[in-house]
């Protein structure tokens, strides 16, 4: 049975009942149909002084192109905690339409551990990402209108891009303003995918709607003849943009197939953005549950690092435990096995691929000072020999492991992981950041590259050096850094899976995100607008004669 069929056959509860069961009052939930709802500001006000539960971060090793099941593991753990009598809640990101119609598919879990309604969440959901797209493009429209109407602010350079929530490489660089109208200024522009928009980051890092509006106002959209920044507030755009986001800032409440509550809100990518759900969603989850399970995108070198160095720093949070997800296929992939060989038993590739997992564990345990457990997302092709080998190897390094079969068995398949995580949460952690904010931009990037990626050094392009000098001149050099890098490797080369040789990280571009409150370093050949694969998932998605959506996985 397909994921979508399993989800469609589940017995979901009315969202009002889910809200009541998790401790929300009737006026604190705004229904979006029978199974979706938004949690209103009243809940934040009532719960602000309530003691927090335990925070559990789910991350992973570097993935294969199909992903390794972090969301599946997160949902399974939440359901598993309920199985052992714990009050758990999820705080997850919203799926982007780019992967849904691209190669990776949806982001609502799989098998018998999914959040639902699956089709809605993977498609338009409650309209949050559409609202972000509209706010982003309203700002673009106001910039070009201002220039058309006389350019009183003296735009010399526009750095703000348009966005769309689809993979479309054709839009990475465009020329706009070609209508030939009198006064029209033709210029180069480009599109980012919506989940890489600064508006997405701003929404996810804002404390409330007032903070959201202030951050939008601080967004730098261009520079004048004197290289002075022009902000969204200079265009008087922050008010109307905030109006478009007034509902989007409220977290969404849904449920798992086993009726565990799930807050799903915000969705920045971790390879090109900061990769975490909203601060508001996580904070609310900590108030409503004994255990709040959250996820950071892609491998721990990307999502977890940004979760810890950016989100936790800003929100004053720290995880009580970290679950590092791995699969046999990913371990073999990083040990040199080809894509079509990862389902076969290959002990040599498995042993060689262990370096990837061990590096992530070392980072989480020793660099960040956190409590870590490895969760193996079991596949039918995994052999007993492979499992025993992995258990022994991890035991040699003093790392606990849980073999998880939640995909096939639901929460029951994650019971062992749930019990081990509860025990792990009782241990003291010694959480520390990778860098301090008062260090230079170059040093912050270098520390992430050397301490987390294992790079020899960082090479900065001349353009990047000029941008750093400008950021220092503007006084924004004390912000955290968000490194845009391939998810497939510790290096900035997606083909360098094993990282056998010494490598450098190559920073080609530095972008200031003054509204979000971080500095983006773009490395290697990473793009902020992905492209579709040769055979996109969109070719298989359809609607049948009964009105049912098919093909989403």
HUMONOR-V797309 format. One record per residue. N is the residue number from 1. PHI is phi in radians with two decimals (999 if undefined). BURIAL is b if it has 16 or more other ideal C-beta (glycine too) atoms within 10 Angstrom, else e. Layout:
BEGIN
n=<N	N>
phi=<PHI	PHI>
burial=<BURIAL	BURIAL>
END
This chain:
BEGIN
n=<1	2	3	4	5	6	7	8	9	10	11	12	13	14	15	16	17	18	19	20	21	22	23	24	25	26	27	28	29	30	31	32	33	34	35	36	37	38	39	40	41	42	43	44	45	46	47	48	49	50	51	52	53	54	55	56	57	58	59	60	61	62	63	64	65	66	67	68	69	70	71	72	73	74	75	76	77	78	79	80	81	82	83	84	85	86	87	88	89	90	91	92	93	94	95	96	97	98	99	100	101	102	103	104	105	106	107	108	109	110	111	112	113	114	115	116	117	118	119	120	121	122	123	124	125	126	127	128	129	130	131	132	133	134	135	136	137	138	139	140	141	142	143	144	145	146	147	148	149	150	151	152	153	154	155	156	157	158	159	160	161	162	163	164	165	166	167	168	169	170	171	172	173	174	175	176	177	178	179	180	181	182	183	184	185	186	187	188	189	190	191	192	193	194	195	196	197	198	199	200	201	202	203	204	205	206	207	208	209	210	211	212	213	214	215	216	217	218	219	220	221	222	223	224	225	226	227	228	229	230	231	232	233	234	235	236	237	238	239	240	241	242	243	244	245	246	247	248	249	250	251	252	253	254	255	256	257	258	259	260	261	262	263	264	265	266	267	268	269	270	271	272	273	274	275	276	277	278	279	280	281	282	283	284	285	286	287	288	289	290	291	292	293	294	295	296	297	298	299	300	301	302	303	304	305	306	307	308	309	310	311	312	313	314	315	316	317	318	319	320	321	322	323	324	325	326	327	328	329	330	331	332	333	334	335	336	337	338	339	340	341	342	343	344	345	346	347	348	349	350	351	352	353	354	355	356	357	358	359	360	361	362	363	364	365	366	367	368	369	370	371	372	373	374	375	376	377	378	379	380	381	382	383	384	385	386	387	388	389	390	391	392	393	394	395	396	397	398	399	400	401	402	403	404	405	406	407	408	409	410	411	412	413	414	415	416	417	418	419	420	421	422	423	424	425	426	427	428	429	430	431	432	433	434	435	436	437	438	439	440	441	442	443	444	445	446	447	448	449	450	451	452	453	454	455	456	457	458	459	460	461	462	463	464	465	466	467	468	469	470	471	472	473	474	475	476	477	478	479	480	481	482	483	484	485	486	487	488	489	490	491	492	493	494	495	496	497	498	499	500	501	502	503	504	505	506	507	508	509	510	511	512	513	514	515	516	517	518	519	520	521	522	523	524	525	526	527	528	529	530	531	532	533	534	535	536	537	538	539	540	541	542	543	544	545	546	547	548	549	550	551	552	553>
phi=<999	-1.29	-0.97	-1.19	-1.24	-1.06	-1.11	-1.21	-1.57	-1.26	-1.69	-1.46	-1.75	-0.98	-1.08	-1.13	-1.24	-1.07	-1.07	-1.12	-1.12	-1.60	1.73	-1.66	-1.45	-1.01	-1.34	-1.70	-2.25	-1.96	-1.28	-2.05	1.54	-1.37	-2.10	-2.29	-2.74	-1.95	-1.59	-1.49	-1.09	-1.00	-1.14	-1.09	-1.15	-1.22	-1.70	-1.03	-1.72	-1.25	-1.14	-1.31	-1.45	-1.53	-1.83	-2.06	-1.72	-1.85	-2.32	-2.80	-1.33	-1.08	-1.51	-1.48	-1.01	-1.64	1.41	-2.01	1.66	-1.09	-1.16	-1.01	-1.16	-1.06	-1.17	-1.04	-1.11	-1.08	-1.17	-1.11	-1.10	-1.13	-1.10	-1.75	1.51	-1.74	-1.52	-1.91	-2.62	-1.73	-2.33	-2.14	-1.44	-1.46	-1.20	-1.68	-1.17	-0.98	-1.14	-0.99	-1.70	-1.71	-1.97	-1.40	1.54	-1.29	-2.39	-2.09	1.59	-2.84	1.06	-1.71	-2.19	-2.36	-1.71	-2.44	-1.32	-1.02	-1.11	-1.09	-1.10	-1.32	-1.84	-1.53	0.87	-1.80	1.51	-1.04	-1.20	-1.12	-1.12	-1.14	-1.02	-1.12	-1.12	-1.04	-1.37	-1.09	-1.09	-1.05	-1.09	-1.22	-1.11	-1.21	-1.15	-1.06	-1.13	-1.06	-1.45	2.21	1.00	-1.07	-1.44	1.25	-0.98	-1.80	-2.44	-1.77	-1.95	-1.48	-1.85	-1.36	-2.60	-2.65	-1.58	-2.55	-1.40	-2.63	-1.09	-1.10	-1.66	-1.01	-2.46	-2.36	-2.00	-2.10	1.38	-1.75	-1.26	1.42	-1.15	-1.10	1.55	-1.25	-1.82	-1.38	-2.68	-1.40	-2.53	-2.96	-2.05	-1.79	-1.23	-0.94	-1.24	-1.76	-1.15	-1.09	-1.11	-1.07	-1.09	-1.05	-1.04	-1.30	-1.84	-1.44	-1.39	-2.83	-1.22	-1.18	-1.13	-1.00	-1.10	-1.12	-1.15	-1.04	-1.04	-1.46	-1.05	-1.54	-1.85	-3.11	-2.37	-1.65	-1.05	-1.63	1.05	-1.59	-1.26	-1.95	-1.85	-1.03	-1.15	-1.16	-1.58	0.98	-1.69	-1.15	-1.16	-1.18	-1.16	-1.13	-1.03	-1.12	-1.84	-1.10	-1.58	-1.09	-1.28	-1.48	-1.08	-1.69	-1.93	-2.35	-2.63	-1.48	-1.11	-1.77	1.23	-1.31	-1.16	-2.40	-1.69	-2.12	-2.75	1.40	-2.73	-1.20	-1.13	-1.64	-1.41	-2.14	-2.46	-1.69	1.26	-2.29	-1.18	-1.20	-1.03	-1.07	-1.13	-1.15	-1.05	-1.19	-1.05	-1.20	-1.42	-1.65	-2.21	-1.24	-2.32	-1.88	-1.78	-2.23	-2.29	-2.03	-1.17	0.93	-1.31	-1.16	-1.19	-1.85	-1.03	-1.15	-1.04	-1.26	-1.01	-1.40	-1.44	-1.90	-1.17	-1.12	-1.09	-1.26	-1.56	1.21	-1.97	-2.68	-1.25	-1.44	-2.73	-2.17	-1.80	-1.78	-1.48	-2.45	-2.28	-1.05	-1.13	-1.22	-1.07	-1.21	-1.04	-1.43	-1.78	1.83	-1.22	-1.34	-0.96	-1.47	-1.92	-1.26	-1.49	-1.67	-1.14	-2.63	-1.17	-1.13	-1.14	-1.08	-1.15	-1.16	-1.30	-1.06	-1.04	-1.15	-1.10	-1.15	-1.15	-1.10	-1.10	-1.03	-1.04	-1.17	-1.40	-1.78	-1.36	-1.69	1.26	-1.95	-1.43	-2.22	-2.32	-1.64	-1.99	-1.61	-1.36	-1.32	-1.95	-1.08	-1.45	-1.20	-1.72	-1.07	-1.08	-1.14	-1.10	-1.11	-1.06	-1.13	-1.05	-1.17	-1.08	-1.21	-1.08	-1.05	-1.71	1.22	-1.93	-1.35	-2.40	-2.27	-1.61	-1.92	-2.13	-1.16	-0.95	-1.61	-2.10	1.23	-1.00	-1.07	-1.30	-2.05	-1.03	-1.05	-1.08	-1.03	-1.11	-1.23	-1.19	-1.01	-1.15	-1.12	-1.13	-1.44	-1.42	-1.26	-1.99	-2.22	-1.10	-2.54	-1.49	-1.27	-2.59	-1.81	-1.17	-1.42	-1.33	-1.19	-1.02	-1.05	-1.20	-1.11	-1.11	-1.10	-1.15	-1.10	-1.11	-1.44	-1.35	-1.67	-1.47	1.46	-1.31	-1.25	-2.81	-2.13	-1.89	-1.84	-1.19	-1.07	-1.07	-1.13	-1.09	-1.12	-1.13	-1.07	-1.07	-1.17	-1.11	-1.09	-1.11	-1.39	1.47	-1.83	-1.29	-1.63	-1.41	-1.19	-1.91	-2.15	-1.61	-1.56	-2.59	-0.99	-1.48	-1.52	-2.55	-1.15	-1.44	-1.70	-1.93	-1.10	-1.59	-1.55	-1.30	-1.51	0.88	-1.19	-1.62	-1.12	-2.49	-1.91	-1.70	-1.85	-1.66	-1.67	-2.64	-2.14	-2.19	-1.47	-1.95	-1.19	-1.26	-1.18	1.58	-2.66	-1.97	-1.64	-1.91	-1.64	-1.98	0.90	-1.90	-1.11	-2.07	-1.53	-2.27	-1.20	-2.00	-1.38	-1.32	-1.04	-2.11	-1.24	-1.03	-0.98	-1.19	-1.79	-1.52	-2.74	-2.21	-1.53	-1.16	-1.67	1.47	-1.56	-1.34	-2.27	1.68	-1.41	-2.31>
burial=<e	e	b	b	e	b	b	e	e	b	e	b	e	e	b	e	e	b	b	e	e	b	b	b	e	e	e	b	b	b	e	b	e	e	b	b	b	b	b	b	e	e	b	b	e	e	b	e	e	e	e	e	b	b	b	b	b	b	b	b	b	b	b	b	e	e	b	b	b	b	b	b	b	b	b	b	b	b	b	b	b	b	b	e	e	b	b	b	b	b	b	b	b	b	b	b	b	b	b	b	b	b	b	b	b	b	b	b	b	b	b	b	b	b	b	b	b	b	b	b	b	b	b	e	b	b	e	b	b	b	b	b	b	b	b	b	b	b	b	b	e	b	b	b	e	b	b	e	e	e	e	e	b	e	b	e	e	b	e	b	b	b	b	b	b	b	b	e	e	e	b	e	e	e	e	e	e	e	e	e	e	e	e	e	e	e	e	e	b	e	b	b	b	b	b	b	b	b	b	b	b	b	b	b	b	b	b	e	e	e	e	b	b	b	b	b	b	b	b	b	b	b	b	e	e	e	e	e	b	b	b	b	b	b	b	e	b	b	e	e	b	b	e	b	b	e	e	b	b	b	b	b	b	b	b	b	b	b	b	b	b	b	b	b	b	b	b	b	b	b	b	b	b	b	b	b	b	b	b	b	b	b	b	b	b	b	b	b	b	b	b	b	b	b	b	b	b	b	b	b	b	b	b	b	b	b	b	b	b	b	b	b	e	e	b	e	b	b	b	b	b	b	b	b	b	b	b	b	b	b	b	b	b	b	b	e	b	e	e	e	e	b	e	e	e	b	e	e	b	b	e	b	b	b	b	b	b	b	b	b	b	b	b	b	b	e	b	b	e	b	b	b	b	b	b	b	b	b	e	e	e	b	e	e	e	b	e	e	b	b	b	e	b	b	e	e	e	e	b	b	b	b	b	b	b	b	b	e	b	b	b	b	b	b	b	b	b	b	b	b	b	b	e	b	b	e	e	e	b	e	e	e	b	b	b	e	e	e	e	e	b	b	e	b	b	b	b	b	b	e	b	b	b	b	b	e	e	b	e	b	e	e	e	b	e	e	b	b	e	e	b	e	e	e	e	b	b	e	b	b	b	b	b	b	b	b	b	b	b	b	b	b	b	b	e	b	b	b	b	e	e	e	b	e	b	b	b	b	b	b	b	b	b	b	b	b	b	b	b	b	b	b	b	b	e	b	b	b	b	b	e	b	e	e	e	e	b	e	e	e	b	e	e	e	e	e	e	e	b	e	b	b	b>
END
